[in-house]
Amino acid sequence: MRVSVLLAPEAGPRPRDTAVVVDVLRATTTLTVAFEHGAARVIPAAGAEEAFALRQRHPEALLCGERDGRMIAGFDRGNSPFEYPPEVVAGRTLVFASTNGALALLRAAGARRRLLAAFINAPAVVEALRGAGAVTIVCSGKLGGFALEDAACAGWLCARLGERGARLEGAAARLARRLAPRDAAEVRTVVQGSSHGRMLREMGGEFARDVDYCAGLGTLARVPEV
């Protein structure tokens, strides 16, 4: 297995690669929870305008996501993992727009497969990649730039895949590997102490709770493919 990393979604993965899209705070964490609770499908949108247009084509869908951390006016749900219980999302299509994660999903649209990864399902992602020939881990980043929590999650995946014989390709993969948290306690420290984590925690209330949830390691076994 060959593993490469995009530390920000400036380009998409190669067409024959399996893309693993990471947005720890919060899109891939939230969408993993949504699929765990029975969501049928997610359609990423580049922004609110595109999301509303997609809603016209899929009137049964829920409009979900955020801009600058907060739910977009006219949407049904925001970007908190606690907003997607089974009674809301089971069997539903989600049109999802967000500041970072949805754009990374769109960048990865040309890949052979797209998997969602976050710390909450990272061990399960490693298992799901058994037999994958070439993998590109796409970090959503923050506003087009580097996000520590995403790079650390990519590094954790690189470390575990490397233990299974995967070859890390490129400087970004090697850098991410050096950022890999050693254990669950260090995962929590990295996520809570990242600039994005601090920003959300300073917003208070449910945002601080979201950060704490996103900092859990291996709490779900679901690996959504979108």
Summary of the structure (lengths in Angstrom):
residues: 226
radius of gyration: 16.0
end to end distance: 21.5
largest distance: 47.6
contacts: 845
relative contact order: 0.24
helix: 43%
strand: 20%
